[in-house]
Amino acid sequence: MEPAAVAGFVLAVAPLLAAPGASLALLTDSVAAGRTGDAALVITGTVTGLYVHATLAAAGLSALVLRSDAAWRAVQLAGGLYLIGLGLWTLRTRRPAGTTGDRRGPAFRRALLANLLNPKAAAIVLTLMPQFMDDRTAIGVQYAVLTTAQALVLTVWLAGCAVALSRGGRVLARTVLPRLGAAVLLAVGVWTVYLGTRPHS
């Protein structure tokens, strides 16, 4: 696939990854509790979840696309509406999504499950990634490339957050970032809904 497509995906997904979610909540919980060593486990668990989502999508997306253009547009519409809903929900609450206060279990397992059960992660795989794919390269290969790019961006972001939080930057992660993330979610959600309802050319 074209390097420009990968770069475009990185620019599109980076603000979404910066939006507060379960991974950042787990990271904040670990650092605030003095378990800074768990930060690497949270990041590893989250990245593992990304590859699971991508593998599942690659296994079924090609058949879905070949079967029905209407079905693909329905996936786009559903994902866009979810992102809009998540953005509105974020605006209505001051608590980052996924904060449970539960400190039981290994950090890796908690982060992995949080990502696997997070609809936002699935929405990125099913609605955003395909916008940067082409029909010249196998879907599985394109998912692997884009997921690796996403994993690298997320790793850098969460590692930076861990450093900032350990130095007393929790106020930023709990006030400014939720509002910024909500705005981005709303914008991408509207864009995705538009793509899903646009007449096929």
C-alpha positions as CSV (number, residue, x, y, z in Angstrom):
1,M,0.0,0.0,0.0
2,E,1.1,3.6,-0.5
3,P,3.2,5.3,2.2
4,A,0.9,8.4,1.8
5,A,-2.1,6.3,2.9
6,V,-0.2,5.1,6.0
7,A,0.8,8.7,6.8
8,G,-2.8,9.8,6.3
9,F,-4.1,7.2,8.6
10,V,-1.6,8.1,11.3
11,L,-2.7,11.8,11.1
12,A,-6.4,10.7,11.3
13,V,-6.0,8.2,14.1
14,A,-3.6,10.1,16.4
15,P,-6.3,12.5,17.8
16,L,-8.6,9.5,18.4
17,L,-5.8,7.7,20.3
18,A,-5.2,10.8,22.4
19,A,-8.9,10.9,23.5
20,P,-9.2,9.6,27.1
21,G,-10.3,6.0,27.3
22,A,-9.8,2.8,29.2
23,S,-6.1,2.5,28.5
24,L,-5.3,6.0,29.8
25,A,-7.6,5.4,32.8
26,L,-5.7,2.2,33.6
27,L,-2.4,4.0,33.1
28,T,-3.5,6.9,35.4
29,D,-4.6,4.4,38.0
30,S,-1.3,2.6,38.0
31,V,0.9,5.7,38.1
32,A,-1.3,7.4,40.7
33,A,-1.0,4.3,42.9
34,G,2.8,4.4,42.5
35,R,2.9,1.3,40.3
36,T,4.9,3.0,37.5
37,G,6.3,-0.4,36.4
38,D,2.7,-1.4,35.3
39,A,2.8,1.3,32.6
40,A,4.6,-1.0,30.2
41,L,2.2,-3.8,30.9
42,V,-0.8,-1.5,30.2
43,I,0.8,-0.4,26.9
44,T,1.6,-4.0,25.9
45,G,-1.9,-5.3,26.7
46,T,-3.5,-2.4,24.8
47,V,-1.3,-3.0,21.7
48,T,-2.1,-6.7,21.8
49,G,-5.8,-5.9,21.8
50,L,-5.3,-3.8,18.6
51,Y,-3.8,-6.8,16.8
52,V,-6.7,-9.0,17.9
53,H,-9.2,-6.5,16.6
54,A,-7.3,-6.3,13.3
55,T,-7.0,-10.0,12.9
56,L,-10.8,-10.5,13.5
57,A,-11.6,-7.7,11.1
58,A,-9.3,-9.0,8.4
59,A,-10.8,-12.5,8.7
60,G,-14.3,-11.3,7.9
61,L,-14.1,-7.9,6.3
62,S,-13.2,-9.1,2.8
63,A,-16.2,-11.4,2.6
64,L,-18.4,-8.7,3.9
65,V,-17.2,-6.2,1.3
66,L,-17.6,-8.8,-1.5
67,R,-21.0,-9.8,-0.4
68,S,-22.8,-6.4,-0.1
69,D,-21.9,-2.8,-0.6
70,A,-25.0,-2.0,1.5
71,A,-23.6,-4.1,4.4
72,W,-20.3,-2.2,4.2
73,R,-22.1,1.2,4.3
74,A,-24.2,-0.1,7.3
75,V,-20.9,-0.8,9.1
76,Q,-19.7,2.7,8.3
77,L,-22.9,4.2,9.5
78,A,-23.0,2.2,12.7
79,G,-19.4,3.0,13.5
80,G,-19.9,6.7,12.8
81,L,-23.0,6.9,15.0
82,Y,-21.1,5.2,17.8
83,L,-18.3,7.7,17.6
84,I,-20.8,10.5,17.8
85,G,-22.4,9.0,20.8
86,L,-19.1,8.5,22.5
87,G,-18.2,12.1,21.8
88,L,-21.5,13.3,23.3
89,W,-21.0,11.0,26.3
90,T,-17.5,12.4,26.9
91,L,-18.8,15.9,26.9
92,R,-21.4,15.0,29.5
93,T,-19.0,13.5,32.0
94,R,-15.8,14.6,33.6
95,R,-14.6,11.1,34.3
96,P,-12.5,9.4,31.6
97,A,-14.3,6.5,29.9
98,G,-13.3,3.1,31.3
99,T,-12.4,4.3,34.8
100,T,-13.6,1.6,37.2
101,G,-11.3,1.9,40.2
102,D,-10.7,-1.8,40.0
103,R,-7.1,-2.6,40.7
104,R,-7.4,-6.4,40.7
105,G,-5.5,-8.6,38.3
106,P,-2.4,-8.2,36.3
107,A,-2.1,-4.9,34.4
108,F,-1.5,-6.7,31.1
109,R,-4.7,-8.7,31.4
110,R,-6.8,-5.7,32.5
111,A,-5.5,-3.6,29.6
112,L,-6.0,-6.4,27.0
113,L,-9.6,-7.0,28.1
114,A,-10.3,-3.2,28.3
115,N,-9.2,-2.9,24.7
116,L,-11.0,-6.0,23.4
117,L,-14.3,-4.8,25.0
118,N,-13.9,-1.3,23.9
119,P,-16.2,-0.4,20.9
120,K,-14.0,2.6,20.0
121,A,-11.1,0.2,19.2
122,A,-13.4,-1.9,17.0
123,A,-14.9,1.2,15.3
124,I,-11.4,2.4,14.3
125,V,-10.7,-0.9,12.7
126,L,-14.0,-1.2,10.9
127,T,-14.7,2.4,9.9
128,L,-11.5,4.4,9.8
129,M,-8.8,1.9,8.6
130,P,-10.7,0.9,5.4
131,Q,-10.8,4.6,4.3
132,F,-7.0,4.3,3.7
133,M,-7.0,0.9,2.0
134,D,-6.8,0.1,-1.7
135,D,-7.8,-2.9,-3.8
136,R,-4.3,-3.7,-4.9
137,T,-3.0,-5.2,-1.7
138,A,-4.4,-8.0,0.4
139,I,-6.7,-6.8,3.2
140,G,-4.7,-8.8,5.8
141,V,-1.4,-7.1,4.8
142,Q,-3.0,-3.7,4.9
143,Y,-4.5,-4.3,8.3
144,A,-1.1,-5.5,9.6
145,V,0.6,-2.3,8.3
146,L,-2.0,0.1,9.6
147,T,-2.3,-1.7,12.9
148,T,1.5,-1.5,13.4
149,A,1.4,2.2,12.6
150,Q,-1.4,2.7,15.1
151,A,0.4,0.6,17.7
152,L,3.6,2.7,17.4
153,V,1.6,6.0,17.8
154,L,-0.3,4.6,20.8
155,T,2.8,3.4,22.4
156,V,4.5,6.8,22.1
157,W,1.4,8.5,23.4
158,L,0.8,6.3,26.4
159,A,4.5,6.3,27.3
160,G,4.5,10.1,27.2
161,C,1.4,10.2,29.3
162,A,3.0,7.9,31.9
163,V,6.0,10.2,32.2
164,A,3.8,13.3,32.4
165,L,1.5,11.7,35.0
166,S,4.4,10.6,37.1
167,R,5.5,14.3,37.2
168,G,2.2,15.6,38.4
169,G,0.3,16.1,35.1
170,R,-2.9,14.3,36.0
171,V,-5.0,17.5,36.0
172,L,-4.3,17.9,32.2
173,A,-5.4,14.3,31.5
174,R,-8.6,14.8,33.4
175,T,-9.7,18.2,32.2
176,V,-8.3,19.4,28.9
177,L,-8.0,16.1,27.1
178,P,-11.6,14.9,27.6
179,R,-12.9,18.0,25.9
180,L,-10.4,17.8,23.0
181,G,-11.1,14.1,22.6
182,A,-14.9,14.7,22.5
183,A,-14.6,17.3,19.8
184,V,-12.4,14.9,17.7
185,L,-14.8,12.0,18.2
186,L,-17.7,14.1,17.1
187,A,-15.9,15.3,14.0
188,V,-14.7,11.9,12.9
189,G,-18.1,10.4,13.7
190,V,-19.9,12.9,11.5
191,W,-17.3,12.4,8.7
192,T,-17.8,8.6,8.9
193,V,-21.6,8.9,8.8
194,Y,-21.3,11.1,5.8
195,L,-19.2,8.6,4.0
196,G,-21.6,5.8,4.9
197,T,-24.6,7.7,3.5
198,R,-22.9,9.3,0.4
199,P,-24.2,7.9,-2.9
200,H,-21.9,5.3,-4.3
201,S,-19.8,6.6,-7.2
